[in-house]
Amino acid sequence: MAWTATGVVRETRMLRSLHLEGVGPADQLDLKLGERLNVLTGDNGLGKSFVLEVAWWALTGTWTDRPVLPQQGREESARISVEAEPGTKLHQFERKYDRVAQQWRDPFGRDMGRGVTNSPSGVAVASWVRGLVPVLHIRTNGACSVFDPYRNSSRVGSAPYRPLSAPSLDPHPYLFEERQLWDGLAHEGRPVCNGLVQDWVTWQLEAADGDETHPFQLLCHVLEQLSHPEETMKPGKPVRLYLDDVRKFPTIELPYGTVPIVHASAGMKRVLALSYLIAWSWSEHVQASRLIGWQPSDRIVVLMEEPETHLHPKWQRHIVPALLGVLSGLAPSMRPQVLLTTHSPLVLASMEPHFKPARDKLFVFELDGGDVSVRELPWAKRGDAIGWLTSPVFGLEQARSIEAERAIEAAEALMRGETGSLPEGLRDEEEIHRELVRLLPDQDRFWPRWIVRRERAGA
C-alpha cells in the first residue's frame, strides 16, 4: 500500500559512514553503515544512543538537546566526519568543535550559493533543501524528534523564481516530549502538531467517507502492522472520559474489549505513539510537498532507541520486521534507512529471516579494559534467543542466573581436572552437586554429562 504519488527526489542524504575522534566514550569510532538496517548492540553506557544523536545532527544540522562535547583535553583535535549518499563533495564533510561558540561547525555548509552580498541563491537553497530527507528520532523515554526538510528548513515564498525565502536556512525540527506528542506541540505561538489525541479523533471523523488516501487510513494500516497479530489494535469509537477535559479520546478494540488509549498498557502506548508519529510525519510531508509543488521524498531515516522497550517477548520479535515493512510501504519507491539500538536477543532473532548482509549491518560496542571500541560483526544465524545471548553480541557464558552459571563452570572445571581454580563453596564434587541440585531443573541439558561423570567416579 503506497501513501504518496510516484516520483523521486534525487541526491538525497542517506548516511553511509560516521567517523568520530575525541568525542563520545570511544577515542575513535568508525561506522560503515548499511543502506537499510543498522543494529547497534552492546553494554550500557558505551555510546549507542550517542551515535544516534550524532546521526541526527549529521542529517538535520541540529541537536535534540545540547551539543555533544569533545573529551576533556581533545577540544582542539576532536572532529566528526560524515559521508552520505551519493558521495559527492556536498555529501562529505568533516567538522571540528568551535570552543568559542561552544558548538560544532555547521554540518550543512550553508554558505553554499552565497555571493558577495551574503544572500543565498533561491535555486541553491531549493537544491539544498531537496537534498535532505525526513528523519524521525524515537527515544526510550517517550520523547521524539521529527525533521521534515519541506517544513523545517525554510519558509515557502511566492515568487516562482525564488521558491524559498531568504535568508533563513536554519532548520527548526519538531522536538516532542512524550506529553506533547499526545496533546500537541506549538512553535513560535503557532500549532505545528495537534497531537495524537486530537488528530486521531479528527481524522477518524473526517475519514468516514472511506477516503483511502486520508491520514486516518494510513494510521489504521500502520497500527495494524505494528500490532501483534494476536492482539491487533483497531480504532474504536471515540469517547469522553473526564469532567474537566471536554475532549473525546480515541479507543482501541482488543480481543478482551474496547479500551481508551490513555488507559492502554505501557507497551501498547509505545506502539500507538510510534504508529501516530509515522502516520502524522509522513502525511504532513506529503501535504507539504503538494503545497510547494515538489515530489515527496523517496527516502526516510528512522533513529530508534530500544524498540523492545515495554514490550512482551512475542511483541519484541514482531516489532522490527513490522517497522521495516511499514516504512517500505510509505511510497512505491521508498527506501528507508533505520539505525536502532537494542539489548534484546529476541529482536535479533526476529531479524534472521529478514537480515540482508548486502544492505544491513550489525555492530557491537565493547569495553576492553578502559577503552571503548565498536566493531562490525558478520551476520550469522544463532537459531534462538539463547544462541544470541551466548553469541559475541551479548557475550554471556550461560543464558542462566549468575549462580547457575557459576555452579556449571565449577562442574566443568572439575571434569577437566582443573581443581585449583574452583571458587569458594564449590571446592569439591559434593559441594558442586548440591548447588546443581538446588539451581537446575530436573530436565536441564547439563544433567546427562554430570550424571555420567558421577557414575564413572562411583558417586
matplotlib code that plots the C-alpha trace (Angstrom):
import matplotlib.pyplot as plt

x = [0.0, 1.5, 0.7, 2.1, 2.3, 5.1, 8.3, 11.5, 13.8, 17.4, 20.6, 19.1, 21.1, 21.3, 24.1, 27.0, 29.6, 30.4, 33.9, 34.4, 37.7, 38.0, 34.2, 32.0, 33.0, 35.4, 38.6, 37.9, 34.8, 34.2, 30.9, 30.4, 26.6, 24.3, 21.8, 18.8, 19.1, 21.8, 21.6, 23.7, 24.2, 26.5, 26.6, 25.1, 27.0, 29.2, 27.8, 24.9, 22.4, 25.2, 25.7, 22.1, 22.3, 25.4, 23.5, 20.5, 22.9, 24.5, 21.1, 19.4, 22.2, 20.6, 20.8, 17.8, 19.2, 22.6, 25.5, 27.7, 31.1, 34.6, 36.5, 38.4, 41.7, 40.6, 38.8, 41.2, 41.6, 38.1, 36.3, 33.2, 33.3, 30.3, 29.7, 26.2, 24.8, 25.6, 29.2, 29.6, 31.5, 28.3, 27.6, 31.0, 32.1, 34.3, 33.6, 35.6, 34.4, 34.4, 35.4, 34.5, 31.0, 30.7, 29.2, 30.2, 30.6, 27.7, 27.4, 25.4, 27.9, 25.1, 27.3, 26.5, 25.2, 26.1, 27.7, 29.3, 26.0, 25.9, 22.3, 21.5, 20.5, 16.9, 17.9, 20.8, 18.6, 15.9, 18.5, 20.0, 16.6, 15.6, 18.8, 17.6, 15.2, 12.6, 14.2, 12.5, 14.3, 12.5, 13.8, 13.0, 11.6, 8.7, 10.3, 10.8, 12.0, 10.9, 12.7, 10.9, 13.1, 10.0, 8.5, 11.6, 14.3, 12.9, 9.6, 7.9, 8.0, 5.5, 7.7, 8.3, 12.0, 12.5, 10.8, 12.3, 12.5, 15.9, 17.9, 16.9, 18.4, 18.3, 16.3, 13.8, 12.9, 9.9, 11.1, 8.4, 8.3, 6.1, 3.1, 3.4, 3.2, -0.1, -1.5, 0.0, 3.1, 3.3, 6.3, 6.5, 2.9, 1.5, 0.3, 2.5, 1.1, -2.4, -1.2, -2.2, -5.5, -7.0, -5.6, -6.8, -10.4, -10.4, -9.0, -11.5, -14.5, -13.2, -12.4, -15.9, -16.5, -13.8, -11.1, -8.2, -5.6, -6.7, -4.2, -6.6, -6.3, -2.5, -2.8, -5.0, -2.7, 0.4, -1.3, -2.4, 1.1, 2.9, 0.4, 1.0, -1.3, -2.8, -3.7, -4.3, -5.2, -8.1, -9.7, -12.9, -15.5, -14.1, -15.4, -15.4, -13.8, -13.4, -15.4, -12.6, -11.5, -14.1, -12.1, -13.2, -10.5, -9.6, -10.2, -8.8, -10.6, -8.8, -9.8, -11.0, -12.9, -12.6, -10.0, -9.4, -5.9, -5.0, -5.7, -3.7, -0.6, 2.9, 3.8, 0.7, 1.1, 4.6, 3.2, 0.3, 2.7, 5.1, 2.1, 0.8, 4.3, 4.8, 1.3, 1.5, 5.0, 4.5, 1.1, 2.5, 5.4, 3.1, 0.9, 3.9, 5.1, 1.8, 1.7, 5.2, 4.9, 7.7, 7.6, 7.6, 10.9, 11.6, 13.8, 13.2, 15.6, 14.4, 16.7, 15.2, 16.4, 15.5, 12.3, 11.7, 11.0, 7.9, 7.1, 6.3, 8.7, 6.1, 5.8, 9.6, 10.1, 7.5, 8.2, 11.4, 10.3, 6.9, 8.6, 10.7, 7.6, 5.6, 8.4, 9.0, 5.3, 5.1, 5.8, 6.2, 10.0, 10.6, 14.0, 14.1, 17.3, 17.0, 19.5, 18.4, 19.9, 18.8, 19.5, 17.0, 18.1, 14.6, 14.9, 18.0, 16.4, 13.4, 15.7, 17.1, 14.6, 14.9, 18.5, 20.3, 24.1, 24.4, 22.1, 22.2, 24.9, 25.3, 27.6, 28.7, 30.0, 32.6, 34.7, 38.2, 39.9, 39.3, 38.8, 35.6, 35.5, 33.0, 33.2, 31.0, 30.0, 29.5, 25.9, 25.3, 22.1, 22.0, 18.8, 17.1, 17.4, 19.7, 22.0, 22.1, 22.6, 25.7, 27.0, 29.7, 26.8, 25.9, 28.8, 27.1, 28.8, 25.4, 21.9, 21.1, 21.2, 24.7, 24.6, 23.7, 26.4, 29.0, 28.0, 28.1, 31.5, 32.8, 31.5, 33.1, 36.4, 36.2, 35.6, 38.6, 40.7, 41.3, 40.6, 42.9, 40.6, 37.4, 35.7, 34.8, 31.9, 32.4, 35.7, 34.7, 32.3, 29.7, 29.5, 29.1, 26.5, 24.4, 24.5, 23.5, 20.5, 19.5, 19.7, 19.0, 15.6, 15.3, 15.3, 18.3, 20.5, 23.6, 22.5, 23.4, 27.0, 27.2, 25.5, 27.7, 30.8, 29.4, 28.7, 32.2, 33.6, 31.4, 29.4]
y = [0.0, 3.3, 6.6, 9.2, 9.9, 8.3, 10.3, 10.7, 13.4, 12.9, 13.4, 12.5, 12.5, 8.9, 8.1, 5.9, 6.4, 8.1, 8.8, 10.3, 11.3, 12.6, 12.8, 10.3, 7.3, 5.9, 7.7, 6.8, 5.3, 4.3, 3.0, 2.0, 1.9, -0.3, 1.3, -0.2, -1.6, -0.9, -2.6, -1.3, -3.6, -3.7, -2.9, 0.2, 3.4, 2.7, 5.1, 3.5, 6.3, 8.8, 7.6, 8.1, 11.7, 12.3, 10.8, 13.1, 16.1, 14.9, 14.6, 17.7, 20.2, 20.4, 18.6, 17.3, 18.9, 20.4, 19.7, 16.7, 17.8, 16.7, 14.7, 16.8, 17.8, 17.0, 20.2, 21.3, 17.9, 16.4, 16.0, 14.4, 13.2, 12.1, 10.6, 10.5, 9.2, 9.6, 10.5, 13.9, 16.7, 18.1, 14.9, 14.5, 16.8, 17.0, 19.3, 20.4, 21.9, 25.7, 26.3, 30.0, 29.4, 26.2, 24.5, 22.1, 23.9, 23.8, 20.3, 21.5, 24.1, 26.6, 29.2, 27.3, 29.6, 32.8, 35.8, 39.0, 40.2, 37.1, 36.3, 32.8, 32.0, 30.7, 27.9, 26.9, 26.9, 24.8, 22.3, 22.2, 21.5, 18.9, 17.0, 16.3, 13.6, 13.2, 12.0, 10.5, 10.1, 8.0, 7.6, 5.2, 7.9, 8.7, 11.8, 12.0, 14.4, 15.0, 16.7, 17.4, 19.4, 20.7, 22.1, 22.8, 24.1, 27.4, 29.2, 29.0, 32.1, 33.2, 34.1, 31.1, 32.1, 32.1, 29.1, 29.5, 32.8, 34.2, 34.4, 31.7, 28.3, 27.2, 24.1, 24.0, 20.4, 19.5, 18.3, 16.4, 15.5, 12.4, 14.5, 16.9, 14.0, 13.1, 16.6, 18.8, 21.0, 24.7, 26.6, 30.4, 30.6, 28.6, 24.9, 22.7, 19.4, 18.8, 15.7, 12.1, 12.5, 15.4, 14.2, 10.7, 11.8, 14.5, 12.1, 9.4, 11.7, 13.2, 9.8, 8.5, 8.7, 6.0, 8.1, 5.7, 8.5, 10.1, 10.1, 8.0, 5.2, 5.3, 5.4, 2.3, 0.5, 1.3, 0.3, -3.0, -3.8, -2.8, -4.6, -8.2, -10.4, -12.0, -8.5, -6.3, -2.8, -1.4, 2.1, 2.0, 4.8, 8.0, 8.6, 11.4, 10.3, 13.3, 16.1, 18.6, 17.6, 18.1, 16.2, 12.9, 10.3, 7.6, 4.0, 0.7, -2.6, -5.5, -9.2, -8.6, -5.3, -1.7, 0.4, 4.2, 4.8, 6.7, 3.5, 1.2, -0.6, 1.0, -1.3, -0.6, 3.1, 2.9, 1.2, 3.7, 6.6, 5.1, 4.5, 8.0, 9.5, 7.7, 8.5, 12.2, 12.9, 11.2, 12.7, 16.2, 15.6, 14.6, 17.6, 20.0, 18.5, 19.3, 22.9, 23.7, 21.7, 19.2, 15.4, 13.7, 12.2, 8.6, 8.2, 8.3, 7.8, 6.4, 6.5, 4.4, 3.5, 0.0, -0.9, -3.6, -1.2, -2.2, -5.0, -8.6, -11.1, -12.0, -8.3, -7.9, -10.5, -8.8, -5.1, -4.6, -6.7, -4.9, -1.5, -2.2, -3.3, -0.2, 2.2, 0.5, 0.8, 4.6, 5.1, 3.0, 3.6, 4.2, 3.1, 3.6, 3.6, 2.5, 2.9, 1.2, 0.2, -3.0, -5.1, -7.8, -11.2, -11.7, -8.6, -10.0, -13.5, -11.9, -10.4, -13.8, -14.3, -10.6, -9.5, -8.9, -8.6, -6.6, -3.9, -4.4, -4.2, -5.4, -3.5, -4.4, -1.8, -3.3, -2.3, -3.7, -2.6, 1.2, 1.5, 1.6, 0.2, -0.7, -3.5, -4.8, -8.4, -10.7, -11.7, -15.3, -17.1, -18.1, -20.0, -18.7, -16.2, -18.4, -18.6, -14.8, -14.4, -16.6, -15.1, -12.4, -9.9, -10.3, -12.4, -14.5, -17.8, -19.2, -18.0, -18.6, -17.0, -15.9, -18.6, -21.4, -20.2, -20.2, -23.8, -25.2, -23.6, -25.1, -28.5, -28.2, -27.2, -30.3, -32.5, -31.1, -31.7, -28.0, -28.2, -25.4, -22.8, -23.8, -21.0, -20.8, -23.1, -25.2, -26.8, -30.5, -32.7, -32.9, -29.1, -28.7, -31.4, -29.9, -26.5, -28.0, -29.8, -26.5, -24.4, -26.6, -28.1, -31.8, -31.7, -29.4, -30.4, -30.3, -33.2, -36.1, -35.0, -34.6, -37.8, -39.8, -38.3, -39.1, -42.7, -43.2, -41.8, -44.2, -41.5]
z = [0.0, -1.1, 0.5, -1.9, -5.6, -7.7, -8.3, -6.6, -5.2, -6.4, -4.4, -1.1, 2.0, 3.5, 5.9, 4.7, 7.4, 10.6, 11.9, 15.3, 17.0, 20.6, 21.1, 22.9, 25.0, 22.4, 21.5, 17.9, 16.3, 12.7, 11.4, 7.8, 7.7, 5.7, 3.4, 5.1, 8.7, 11.2, 14.6, 17.4, 20.4, 23.4, 27.1, 28.7, 28.6, 25.6, 23.2, 21.2, 21.9, 21.5, 17.9, 17.1, 18.4, 16.2, 13.2, 13.9, 13.8, 10.6, 8.9, 10.3, 11.4, 14.9, 18.3, 20.2, 23.3, 24.0, 21.6, 22.4, 23.8, 23.0, 25.5, 28.0, 26.6, 23.0, 22.2, 19.5, 17.8, 18.1, 14.8, 13.3, 9.7, 7.8, 4.4, 3.0, -0.3, -3.1, -2.2, -3.9, -2.3, -1.0, 0.9, 2.5, 5.3, 8.4, 11.2, 14.2, 17.5, 17.9, 21.5, 21.4, 20.0, 22.1, 19.1, 16.2, 12.9, 10.6, 9.0, 6.1, 4.8, 4.4, 2.7, -0.5, -3.2, -1.3, -3.1, -2.0, -0.6, 1.6, 0.5, -0.6, -4.1, -4.3, -6.7, -4.5, -1.4, -3.1, -4.2, -0.7, 0.9, -1.6, -0.9, 2.7, 3.9, 6.6, 9.9, 12.9, 16.2, 18.8, 22.4, 25.2, 27.5, 25.1, 23.6, 19.9, 17.2, 13.7, 10.9, 7.6, 5.2, 3.4, 6.7, 8.8, 6.6, 5.4, 4.5, 1.2, -0.9, -3.5, -6.5, -8.9, -9.3, -5.6, -4.1, -0.6, 1.3, 2.3, 4.4, 6.9, 6.1, 9.8, 10.4, 13.3, 13.8, 16.0, 19.4, 21.3, 24.9, 25.5, 26.5, 23.6, 21.2, 22.7, 23.4, 20.7, 20.0, 19.3, 17.7, 18.0, 19.1, 16.2, 16.5, 14.4, 15.6, 17.2, 18.9, 18.9, 20.8, 18.7, 15.3, 15.8, 16.6, 13.9, 11.3, 12.2, 11.8, 8.6, 7.0, 7.5, 3.7, 3.2, 1.5, 1.1, 1.0, 4.3, 7.1, 9.2, 6.7, 7.0, 10.8, 10.7, 8.4, 10.4, 13.7, 12.3, 11.0, 14.2, 16.5, 17.4, 15.2, 18.3, 19.8, 16.8, 17.8, 15.8, 16.3, 18.3, 18.8, 20.5, 24.0, 26.5, 29.8, 32.2, 33.7, 33.4, 29.9, 27.2, 24.5, 23.2, 23.4, 20.9, 21.8, 20.6, 20.2, 21.7, 22.0, 25.5, 24.9, 24.0, 25.9, 25.8, 24.6, 27.7, 29.7, 27.4, 28.8, 28.5, 25.7, 23.7, 24.3, 22.8, 19.7, 19.5, 19.7, 17.1, 14.7, 15.1, 14.7, 11.4, 10.1, 11.1, 9.9, 6.6, 6.0, 6.8, 4.4, 1.6, 2.3, 2.3, -1.0, -2.6, -1.2, -2.6, -5.8, -5.2, -5.2, -1.8, -0.8, -1.6, 1.5, 5.2, 8.1, 11.5, 14.5, 17.3, 20.8, 22.0, 20.1, 22.6, 25.5, 27.5, 25.0, 25.8, 24.2, 21.5, 20.5, 20.7, 17.9, 15.8, 16.0, 13.9, 10.8, 11.0, 11.2, 8.1, 6.3, 7.3, 6.2, 2.9, 2.1, 2.5, -1.2, -4.3, -4.5, -0.8, 0.6, 4.4, 6.4, 10.1, 12.9, 16.1, 19.4, 21.2, 24.2, 23.2, 21.9, 20.6, 18.4, 16.8, 16.5, 14.8, 12.1, 11.0, 8.1, 7.1, 7.5, 4.2, 4.6, 1.4, 2.9, 6.6, 9.3, 12.9, 15.3, 18.9, 21.3, 23.7, 26.7, 26.7, 29.9, 29.9, 26.1, 24.2, 20.7, 18.0, 15.6, 12.8, 13.3, 10.3, 10.3, 11.5, 12.4, 16.0, 15.9, 19.1, 21.9, 23.8, 20.8, 20.7, 24.4, 24.3, 21.0, 20.7, 20.6, 24.3, 25.4, 28.2, 29.0, 30.0, 29.5, 33.1, 36.5, 37.8, 40.5, 38.0, 35.6, 38.4, 39.5, 36.0, 35.3, 38.5, 37.5, 34.0, 35.6, 37.9, 34.9, 33.2, 36.3, 37.0, 40.7, 41.6, 40.1, 41.9, 43.8, 47.5, 48.3, 45.2, 46.1, 45.7, 43.9, 46.6, 47.1, 43.4, 43.2, 46.0, 44.3, 40.9, 42.6, 44.2, 41.0, 37.9, 36.8, 36.5, 32.7, 32.4, 29.4, 31.7, 33.9, 31.5, 31.3, 35.1, 35.9, 33.6, 35.3, 38.7, 37.8, 36.4, 39.6, 41.7, 43.4]

ax = plt.figure().add_subplot(projection="3d")
ax.plot(x, y, z, "-o")
ax.set_aspect("equal")
plt.show()
